[in-house]
Amino acid sequence: MFSLDPDFLRTFLAISETGSFGAAGERVNKTQSTVSAQMKRLEEIIGVPLFEREGRRNVLTPDGLKLLEYAASMVRLNDEALRAFQPLAMSGRLRLGAIDEYAQAFLPGALRTFGAVQPAVHVEVVTSTSFYLRDLLAQGELDAAIISCRTGDTDTEVLRSDRLHWIGAESLAPHFNDPLPFCAWSQGCSWREMASAALARDGRKWRLAVASSNAALISLTVKEGLGVTVAPSWFVGPGLRILEEMDARYPLGVAEIGIKRAASGANPLLDAFLTHVKSELNSAALAA
């Protein structure tokens, strides 16, 4: 029996996130030739191709997608096992900001598992819009924030990308109404901007049913049939569904979130926490 080297899997995950062997090498501190050699060996062990070219990007094959879930879990468990046998060397306070929808979906699990291995670290979480969180970072009120990426961002590390969908109630059809009732995210949200642009391209009229940065409120109003919203597929819970006909007629783009750090010096405590958060977010994305 062959074994899957966690180091190979970590490189594999980096390529899946960046789409580039060179960018993945920078992330895992390896040369591009080393990355290529590791992936060649990994494909030999698995016995199937894991990547294929799509333009200038390396994208996962169906077998690569199958491996992705296992790889994320194995790397996370490997890191957790190592930390479990290390002496507690970290203590202090971290101030983290996060946009509400991602905080509700992914942060509770990350905070719980990080707290299990670093109980002396106290993490404070503030949720708000990306616009407000950027202000808090600039004022020195946060150590880092998980926010929506903007075009031209050079100091925000992309954490993950999600294709947006039109989402409505499971058994109601307000998307047939004219004008379209829209349960929108707060002003300035990139999801809201992509939705309004998609509707404008087709000349579809819409009206604002509700506007909020609160993910639970958006979910509830859509579930009650008060309107439709836009979000990634992981947002779809009981009582909600992806509106495929809307997706086809008013296609949306891909939303990226990233981690923006405060403009301060080195922070090993923040480094450790963000490494953990990235692993948890990747694992949660695969399970969604």
C-alpha positions in Angstrom: 0.0 0.0 0.0 1.2 3.5 -0.9 0.9 6.4 1.6 -0.3 9.9 0.8 2.4 12.3 2.0 0.7 15.3 3.8 3.4 17.6 2.3 2.3 16.5 -1.2 -1.3 17.0 -0.2 -0.6 20.5 1.1 1.0 21.4 -2.2 -2.0 19.9 -4.0 -4.4 22.1 -2.0 -2.3 25.2 -2.8 -2.5 24.5 -6.5 -6.3 23.9 -6.3 -6.7 27.3 -4.6 -4.3 29.3 -6.8 -4.6 27.5 -10.2 -0.9 27.9 -10.7 2.1 25.7 -9.9 4.2 28.8 -9.5 1.8 30.6 -7.1 1.3 27.4 -5.1 5.1 27.1 -4.8 5.3 30.5 -3.3 2.5 29.7 -0.8 4.2 26.4 0.4 7.7 27.7 0.1 8.8 25.4 -2.7 10.3 25.8 -6.2 8.0 25.3 -9.2 10.1 22.3 -10.2 9.6 20.7 -6.8 5.8 21.4 -7.0 5.7 19.7 -10.4 7.7 16.7 -9.2 5.4 16.3 -6.1 2.3 16.4 -8.3 3.8 13.9 -10.8 4.5 11.5 -7.9 1.1 12.1 -6.3 -0.6 11.3 -9.7 1.5 8.1 -9.9 0.4 7.1 -6.4 -3.3 7.8 -7.0 -3.1 6.4 -10.6 -5.2 9.2 -12.3 -4.6 12.7 -13.6 -5.4 15.4 -11.0 -5.1 18.6 -13.0 -5.9 19.7 -16.5 -5.2 23.0 -18.3 -8.0 25.6 -18.7 -6.5 28.5 -20.4 -3.6 29.6 -18.2 -5.0 27.9 -15.1 -4.5 24.4 -13.7 -8.0 23.2 -12.8 -8.9 20.0 -11.0 -10.1 16.9 -13.0 -13.1 15.0 -11.6 -10.7 12.7 -9.9 -8.8 15.8 -8.5 -12.1 17.1 -7.1 -12.6 13.7 -5.4 -9.2 13.8 -3.8 -9.7 17.4 -2.6 -12.0 16.6 0.3 -9.7 13.8 1.6 -6.6 16.0 1.2 -8.1 18.9 3.1 -9.1 16.6 6.0 -5.8 14.8 6.1 -3.7 18.0 6.2 -6.0 19.4 8.9 -5.8 16.3 11.0 -2.0 16.0 10.5 -1.6 19.6 11.7 -4.0 19.1 14.7 -2.2 15.9 15.7 1.2 17.7 15.7 -0.1 20.6 17.7 -1.7 18.3 20.2 1.7 17.1 21.3 3.4 20.4 21.4 3.7 22.4 24.6 1.3 25.4 24.9 3.5 28.2 23.7 0.8 30.7 22.8 -1.3 33.0 24.8 -2.9 36.4 24.3 -5.8 38.1 22.5 -6.7 38.2 18.8 -9.3 40.6 17.3 -10.8 39.2 14.2 -13.3 40.8 11.9 -15.5 38.8 9.4 -18.3 39.5 7.1 -21.5 38.1 8.6 -22.5 35.4 6.1 -19.0 33.7 6.2 -18.8 34.1 10.0 -22.0 32.3 10.6 -21.3 29.5 8.1 -17.7 28.7 8.9 -16.2 30.5 12.0 -17.8 28.6 14.9 -16.1 25.3 14.0 -12.8 27.0 13.4 -13.0 28.8 16.8 -13.9 25.6 18.6 -11.1 23.5 17.1 -8.5 26.3 17.5 -9.5 26.7 21.1 -9.0 23.0 21.8 -5.3 23.2 20.9 -4.6 26.8 22.0 -6.9 27.3 25.1 -4.7 30.3 26.3 -5.6 32.3 23.1 -8.7 34.4 23.3 -10.2 35.3 20.0 -12.7 38.2 19.8 -14.9 38.3 16.6 -16.6 41.3 15.2 -19.0 40.8 12.2 -20.0 43.6 9.9 -19.7 44.7 6.2 -16.4 44.6 4.4 -16.5 48.4 4.2 -16.8 48.8 8.0 -14.2 46.1 8.7 -11.7 47.8 6.5 -12.2 51.0 8.5 -11.6 49.1 11.8 -8.4 47.6 10.4 -7.2 51.1 9.4 -8.0 52.4 12.9 -6.0 49.5 14.5 -9.1 48.0 16.1 -8.6 44.6 14.5 -5.6 42.3 13.9 -7.1 40.8 10.7 -10.4 40.6 8.9 -12.1 38.1 6.5 -13.6 40.4 3.8 -14.7 40.4 0.2 -11.9 41.0 -2.2 -11.9 44.0 -4.4 -10.3 44.5 -7.8 -6.8 45.8 -7.3 -6.4 44.4 -3.8 -2.7 43.6 -3.3 -2.6 43.3 0.5 -5.5 40.8 0.8 -4.7 37.1 0.6 -7.5 35.3 -1.3 -8.9 32.6 0.9 -11.5 31.0 -1.4 -13.7 31.6 -4.4 -17.4 30.9 -4.6 -19.7 31.0 -7.7 -22.8 33.0 -6.9 -26.3 31.7 -7.5 -29.8 33.2 -7.4 -31.6 31.7 -4.4 -35.3 31.5 -3.6 -37.8 29.7 -1.5 -38.2 26.0 -2.0 -41.9 26.1 -2.7 -42.6 29.7 -3.7 -41.8 31.7 -6.8 -41.4 35.4 -6.2 -38.9 35.5 -9.0 -41.8 35.5 -11.5 -43.0 38.8 -10.1 -42.4 42.1 -11.9 -40.6 44.0 -10.6 -38.4 41.3 -9.1 -38.4 41.5 -5.2 -34.7 41.4 -4.2 -33.5 40.6 -0.7 -30.2 42.3 -1.0 -27.0 42.4 1.0 -26.0 45.8 2.4 -25.0 48.7 0.1 -21.4 48.2 -1.1 -21.5 44.4 -1.0 -20.0 42.9 -4.1 -22.7 40.2 -4.2 -25.3 42.9 -4.4 -23.4 44.8 -7.1 -23.0 41.7 -9.3 -26.7 40.9 -9.0 -27.9 44.4 -9.9 -25.5 44.5 -12.8 -26.8 41.1 -14.1 -30.4 42.3 -13.9 -29.5 45.6 -15.6 -27.8 43.8 -18.5 -31.1 42.1 -19.4 -33.3 45.1 -18.6 -35.0 43.3 -15.7 -36.8 45.6 -13.3 -36.4 44.9 -9.6 -37.4 46.5 -6.2 -35.7 46.3 -2.9 -37.5 43.9 -0.5 -35.0 44.0 2.3 -31.3 45.1 2.6 -29.2 43.7 5.4 -25.7 42.3 6.2 -27.3 39.8 8.5 -27.2 36.3 6.9 -29.9 34.9 9.1 -32.3 37.7 8.2 -31.7 37.3 4.5 -32.2 33.6 4.7 -35.5 34.0 6.6 -37.0 36.6 4.3 -36.1 34.6 1.2 -37.6 31.4 2.9 -40.8 33.3 3.5 -41.1 34.2 -0.1 -40.5 37.9 0.3 -37.9 37.9 -2.5 -34.8 36.3 -3.9 -31.2 36.8 -3.1 -27.7 35.9 -4.3 -25.2 33.8 -2.5 -22.9 30.7 -2.9 -24.4 27.2 -2.9 -23.4 26.6 0.7 -25.9 29.3 1.7 -28.8 27.1 0.6 -30.3 25.5 3.7 -33.7 23.9 4.4 -36.5 25.7 2.7 -34.2 27.3 0.1 -33.2 26.3 -3.5 -31.0 27.5 -6.3 -33.0 29.1 -9.0 -31.5 27.5 -12.1 -33.6 29.4 -14.5 -32.5 32.7 -13.0 -28.8 31.5 -13.1 -29.2 30.8 -16.8 -30.9 34.1 -17.7 -29.0 36.4 -15.3 -25.6 34.7 -14.8 -23.5 36.0 -11.9 -19.8 36.0 -11.3 -17.4 34.5 -8.8 -17.0 36.1 -5.4 -13.7 35.9 -3.6 -13.0 36.4 0.1 -9.7 37.0 1.6 -7.8 37.8 4.8 -6.5 41.3 5.2 -4.1 41.9 8.1 -3.6 45.0 10.1 -0.6 47.1 9.1 1.5 46.0 12.0 4.6 44.0 12.6 5.0 40.2 12.7 2.4 38.4 14.7 3.1 34.7 15.2 -0.2 34.2 17.1 -2.1 35.6 14.2 -0.1 33.5 11.8 -1.1 30.3 13.7 -4.7 31.2 13.9 -5.1 32.2 10.3 -3.4 29.0 9.2 -6.0 27.1 11.2 -8.9 29.2 9.8 -7.8 28.6 6.2 -7.7 24.9 6.8 -11.1 24.9 8.3 -12.6 27.1 5.6 -11.3 24.8 2.9 -12.6 21.7 4.6 -16.0 23.3 5.2 -16.2 24.4 1.6 -15.8 20.8 0.4 -18.5 19.6 2.7 -21.0 22.2 1.7 
